[in-house]
Amino acid sequence: MTKEGRLRKDNQPAMYFDSSVAIYYWMVEYVECHVDEDDERFLKKHEQPYISVLKTVFKTEKRIKKVEELRKQLAYGKVKVLPVISPLVIFELNKWYAATMFRELAKEVVDQKFILSQNEKNIGDWLKIIMEQYFQDMKKWKGMYIRKRTHDDISGAEQIIRETWLNSSFALAHGLHGLVQVDLINFDITLHKAWREAFEYAYLQVGLADIIHILAAHHLGCSYIATFDSDFERVKNIIKEMLNIEVICNDIDKMLDILMDERYVEDK
C-alpha cells in the first residue's frame, strides 16, 4: 500500500470483490478439501437418502458451481489481476456468518419456519443475551490458567459463541484463501463525495454499504468491481464514466477471464 492508501503499482490491476461475492466464496470453501476414493465410498454408503436428492437439486444451481470454479482457480491457478477484499467485507461476512450459524443452532430447539422468519435485529438481540451470559460465565474462570479448564467447564453460552464467532485464523488460512485482504488507509468520506461524487448512486437507490464499497474500490485504485448485487447494474455505466472502474455483475466467466493468467487444470 502507498501512504495515500492505494495499491502499489506492482499490485495492480486489481478486482474488488464486494460482500455478495465474498460470502458465496466462503460458502464453497469445501472445494479445497480433497477426499480420497475410500472415504468417498464410505460417505456415500452411509449417507441418508435425502442427501442424494439434495445433491441432485443443487447441481442445477449454476451460481454455486460457477463460484466453486472461481475458488478453485484463485486457490490453485495463476492470476494476472489481483482479487482483493477490504475490511468492509469482513464486517458483512461476520454479520452473515453469525446470523447463519445461529439459525442452524436454533433449529434444534425451535420451529424451523419460526427461526428462518426472524430478522437480523431479533437475532442480534438474542446473541446479545447469549454474549452477556458468556461474560458472566467467564468471570468464574478469571485468573485461572486456561489449560486447567476441561471440556465440561465450557458453558452453553460459550459453545454458542464459539460456533457463531467468525474465526479470523480460519478465515486467513482457508476461508478466504485466494483473496487478498487489504487495509483501507486514509479513506475519507467527505461532504463533497456525498453531494457530488456519490450523489447519483443514492439517487438511484443504491444502498449505503454498496456506495461505500464503490468508494473503497476507487480509493484503492481497483480497475474492476465483482458483485452479485443487481443494484450495481443501474449504476455501472456511471461508475465506468466517473471512476473508470468496470463493474462485472453476476458474470463469473468474465471475472475468470479477467483474473486468470494460467488456469488450474484438475488431475483426473
Backbone torsions as a table, in degrees:
resi	resn	phi	psi	omega
1	MET	NA	143.7	173.7
2	THR	-82.1	170.8	178.3
3	LYS	-61.3	-29.5	179.8
4	GLU	-77.4	-11.5	179.2
5	GLY	97.1	10.3	177.7
6	ARG	-92.1	156.6	173.5
7	LEU	-66.3	140.0	177.5
8	ARG	-64.9	158.6	-176.7
9	LYS	-60.0	-32.9	-180.0
10	ASP	-74.7	-7.2	174.6
11	ASN	-105.5	11.0	178.1
12	GLN	-115.6	155.4	0.0
13	PRO	-71.5	160.3	-178.0
14	ALA	-135.4	152.2	176.1
15	MET	-116.0	123.6	-179.5
16	TYR	-87.2	118.8	175.9
17	PHE	-90.5	122.3	176.2
18	ASP	-83.1	179.9	-173.2
19	SER	-64.2	-34.0	-177.3
20	SER	-62.7	-36.0	177.5
21	VAL	-78.7	-42.9	-177.0
22	ALA	-62.0	-36.6	-180.0
23	ILE	-67.6	-44.4	175.2
24	TYR	-61.5	-39.5	178.9
25	TYR	-59.0	-43.1	177.6
26	TRP	-64.8	-41.0	-175.8
27	MET	-60.8	-28.9	-176.7
28	VAL	-103.7	26.6	-179.0
29	GLU	-61.3	-18.2	-178.2
30	TYR	-63.9	-17.4	-176.5
31	VAL	-66.9	-17.1	178.5
32	GLU	-89.9	-2.7	179.8
33	CYS	-92.4	108.6	-177.1
34	HIS	-87.0	129.7	178.9
35	VAL	-114.4	127.3	-178.6
36	ASP	-75.4	170.3	-172.1
37	GLU	-63.0	-39.4	-179.3
38	ASP	-64.0	-45.4	179.3
39	ASP	-64.8	-38.1	-179.4
40	GLU	-64.4	-41.4	178.4
41	ARG	-64.7	-40.8	179.7
42	PHE	-63.2	-46.3	-179.3
43	LEU	-63.1	-40.9	-179.6
44	LYS	-66.2	-37.4	-178.3
45	LYS	-66.6	-34.2	-172.5
46	HIS	-104.0	2.4	-178.7
47	GLU	-76.5	150.3	179.3
48	GLN	-68.4	151.1	-177.7
49	PRO	-56.3	-33.7	-176.8
50	TYR	-68.3	-21.5	-178.2
51	ILE	-63.9	-45.1	-178.8
52	SER	-64.6	-35.0	177.9
53	VAL	-64.4	-47.2	-179.5
54	LEU	-64.0	-38.1	178.0
55	LYS	-60.3	-41.7	178.8
56	THR	-64.3	-41.7	179.9
57	VAL	-62.0	-47.8	-173.8
58	PHE	-79.5	-10.2	173.2
59	LYS	-63.4	-25.7	-179.4
60	THR	-85.2	-4.2	-179.7
61	GLU	-79.8	97.1	-171.3
62	LYS	-62.5	-38.8	-176.4
63	ARG	-62.8	-42.7	-179.8
64	ILE	-59.9	-46.4	-179.9
65	LYS	-62.8	-39.4	179.9
66	LYS	-66.8	-41.4	179.6
67	VAL	-68.4	-33.9	173.5
68	GLU	-57.3	-44.7	179.0
69	GLU	-66.2	-40.9	177.7
70	LEU	-58.5	-45.5	-178.5
71	ARG	-65.9	-42.9	178.3
72	LYS	-58.5	-44.5	-177.2
73	GLN	-67.0	-42.2	-179.6
74	LEU	-71.3	-28.7	180.0
75	ALA	-77.9	-36.2	-171.0
76	TYR	-121.4	-16.3	-179.0
77	GLY	-88.6	-172.5	179.4
78	LYS	-114.9	124.7	-175.9
79	VAL	-97.7	152.9	172.9
80	LYS	-113.2	-15.0	175.0
81	VAL	-123.5	128.4	-173.0
82	LEU	-76.8	123.0	176.5
83	PRO	-86.3	118.8	-174.8
84	VAL	-123.6	152.1	170.5
85	ILE	-130.6	151.8	-177.8
86	SER	-106.9	171.7	174.8
87	PRO	-56.8	-24.9	177.6
88	LEU	-59.5	-39.1	179.1
89	VAL	-65.9	-38.4	179.7
90	ILE	-62.0	-41.8	178.0
91	PHE	-58.1	-49.5	-175.7
92	GLU	-71.5	-34.0	176.1
93	LEU	-65.3	-42.5	178.6
94	ASN	-61.0	-43.8	179.6
95	LYS	-62.7	-47.6	179.5
96	TRP	-62.0	-43.9	-176.2
97	TYR	-63.7	-46.1	-179.0
98	ALA	-60.5	-46.1	-179.0
99	ALA	-66.2	-42.0	-178.7
100	THR	-64.5	-47.8	-178.4
101	MET	-68.0	-35.8	178.1
102	PHE	-63.7	-42.4	178.5
103	ARG	-60.7	-41.3	179.9
104	GLU	-61.7	-43.6	179.6
105	LEU	-67.5	-41.2	-175.5
106	ALA	-66.4	-26.0	179.7
107	LYS	-58.9	-21.3	-178.2
108	GLU	-76.6	-17.1	-175.2
109	VAL	-126.1	-14.3	178.4
110	VAL	-131.3	166.5	-179.9
111	ASP	-61.3	134.7	-176.9
112	GLN	-60.2	-42.3	179.8
113	LYS	-61.7	-37.5	-180.0
114	PHE	-64.0	-50.8	-174.6
115	ILE	-68.2	-34.0	179.0
116	LEU	-71.5	-21.8	-179.8
117	SER	-85.0	-8.1	-176.0
118	GLN	-79.9	138.1	-179.4
119	ASN	-82.5	174.4	-174.8
120	GLU	-65.6	-32.0	179.9
121	LYS	-64.7	-41.3	177.7
122	ASN	-64.0	-42.9	179.0
123	ILE	-63.5	-40.6	177.2
124	GLY	-60.7	-39.2	178.1
125	ASP	-63.7	-43.2	179.5
126	TRP	-66.9	-40.8	178.4
127	LEU	-64.0	-33.5	177.8
128	LYS	-64.4	-42.9	177.5
129	ILE	-60.3	-44.4	-179.1
130	ILE	-65.8	-40.9	-179.9
131	MET	-65.0	-39.7	177.9
132	GLU	-63.7	-39.4	177.0
133	GLN	-65.6	-38.3	178.5
134	TYR	-61.2	-44.9	179.0
135	PHE	-62.9	-37.9	176.3
136	GLN	-63.3	-43.5	179.2
137	ASP	-62.7	-39.0	-175.9
138	MET	-69.3	-22.8	177.9
139	LYS	-61.4	-28.6	179.9
140	LYS	-67.0	-25.7	-175.3
141	TRP	-102.1	6.1	-179.0
142	LYS	-60.0	126.4	179.3
143	GLY	85.7	-6.6	-179.8
144	MET	-90.5	133.7	179.5
145	TYR	-61.7	126.1	-168.8
146	ILE	-57.6	-31.5	-176.3
147	ARG	-74.2	-10.4	177.1
148	LYS	-79.6	-15.0	179.5
149	ARG	-74.3	139.6	177.2
150	THR	-105.3	174.6	178.5
151	HIS	-59.2	-34.6	-179.4
152	ASP	-68.4	-18.9	-179.7
153	ASP	-80.4	-11.7	-178.7
154	ILE	-79.0	121.7	-177.4
155	SER	-78.5	167.0	177.2
156	GLY	-62.4	-39.6	179.0
157	ALA	-62.8	-40.7	179.3
158	GLU	-65.8	-37.8	177.6
159	GLN	-60.0	-44.0	-179.9
160	ILE	-65.1	-43.4	178.0
161	ILE	-58.4	-44.4	-179.2
162	ARG	-62.2	-38.2	-177.4
163	GLU	-76.2	-28.4	-173.9
164	THR	-103.3	-7.6	-177.6
165	TRP	-89.3	124.0	-179.9
166	LEU	-66.5	120.7	-176.7
167	ASN	-82.3	114.0	-176.1
168	SER	-66.8	-34.7	179.4
169	SER	-65.4	-43.9	177.6
170	PHE	-64.2	-40.1	-179.8
171	ALA	-60.9	-44.5	-178.1
172	LEU	-68.9	-43.5	-174.4
173	ALA	-80.3	-29.2	-172.4
174	HIS	-142.0	-53.5	-172.0
175	GLY	-53.5	-40.2	-179.2
176	LEU	-112.4	21.4	179.6
177	HIS	-57.2	129.5	-178.5
178	GLY	103.9	-17.4	177.0
179	LEU	-106.6	144.9	-179.3
180	VAL	-101.0	120.4	178.3
181	GLN	-87.1	128.2	-177.6
182	VAL	-126.1	150.0	177.8
183	ASP	-79.1	155.7	168.8
184	LEU	-104.5	102.6	-176.6
185	ILE	-109.0	135.9	-179.5
186	ASN	55.5	35.0	178.7
187	PHE	-91.9	114.9	-178.5
188	ASP	-121.5	150.7	176.2
189	ILE	-118.8	101.4	-174.0
190	THR	-94.8	166.8	174.5
191	LEU	-63.0	-32.0	177.1
192	HIS	-60.8	-42.8	178.5
193	LYS	-64.9	-40.3	-178.3
194	ALA	-65.6	-41.3	-176.0
195	TRP	-89.9	-20.7	-174.7
196	ARG	-120.4	-69.4	-169.8
197	GLU	-65.6	-38.6	-173.5
198	ALA	-114.1	7.2	-174.4
199	PHE	-62.0	-40.5	-176.9
200	GLU	-64.3	-33.1	179.9
201	TYR	-62.1	-46.9	179.1
202	ALA	-65.3	-40.1	179.8
203	TYR	-59.6	-36.2	-180.0
204	LEU	-90.0	19.0	170.4
205	GLN	68.3	30.9	170.9
206	VAL	-81.7	136.3	-175.8
207	GLY	-69.7	160.8	-177.2
208	LEU	-58.5	-46.3	-178.7
209	ALA	-59.6	-41.4	179.8
210	ASP	-66.6	-38.6	178.0
211	ILE	-61.6	-42.9	179.6
212	ILE	-66.5	-36.0	174.9
213	HIS	-60.2	-43.5	179.4
214	ILE	-61.1	-47.7	179.9
215	LEU	-64.3	-37.7	179.3
216	ALA	-66.1	-43.4	178.7
217	ALA	-60.0	-41.2	178.8
218	HIS	-67.2	-43.1	179.5
219	HIS	-59.4	-40.5	-178.7
220	LEU	-73.0	-19.7	-177.8
221	GLY	89.3	25.3	-179.5
222	CYS	-73.8	147.0	178.7
223	SER	-93.2	-17.3	-175.6
224	TYR	-139.0	153.0	168.8
225	ILE	-124.4	127.1	176.1
226	ALA	-103.5	129.3	-176.2
227	THR	-152.8	155.5	169.8
228	PHE	-108.8	4.5	-176.0
229	ASP	-85.8	117.2	-175.7
230	SER	-66.7	-18.0	178.0
231	ASP	-59.1	-30.4	-179.1
232	PHE	-66.1	-25.3	-179.8
233	GLU	-60.3	-37.1	-177.8
234	ARG	-67.9	-25.1	-172.9
235	VAL	-120.6	7.4	-175.3
236	LYS	-64.5	-34.0	177.7
237	ASN	-69.7	-36.3	176.7
238	ILE	-66.2	-42.8	179.1
239	ILE	-61.2	-42.3	179.2
240	LYS	-64.7	-42.8	-177.2
241	GLU	-70.9	-42.8	-174.7
242	MET	-85.8	-36.5	-172.5
243	LEU	-115.2	-7.7	-176.9
244	ASN	58.6	38.8	175.6
245	ILE	-115.3	129.3	177.7
246	GLU	-89.5	127.5	177.8
247	VAL	-94.3	125.1	173.7
248	ILE	-107.2	108.1	-173.3
249	CYS	-109.7	111.6	175.2
250	ASN	73.0	-5.0	-176.6
251	ASP	-97.4	87.2	-175.7
252	ILE	-70.5	-33.3	176.9
253	ASP	-60.4	-41.9	178.4
254	LYS	-67.3	-39.1	176.0
255	MET	-56.2	-46.6	-178.9
256	LEU	-65.4	-41.5	178.9
257	ASP	-59.0	-39.8	-179.3
258	ILE	-75.0	-41.4	-172.6
259	LEU	-73.8	-41.2	-163.5
260	MET	-90.7	136.8	172.0
261	ASP	-95.6	-50.4	175.2
262	GLU	-129.5	124.5	-177.8
263	ARG	-84.6	144.9	176.5
264	TYR	-77.6	133.2	177.2
265	VAL	-115.9	118.0	-176.2
266	GLU	-74.4	136.7	177.4
267	ASP	-69.2	136.3	179.6
268	LYS	-87.9	NA	NA
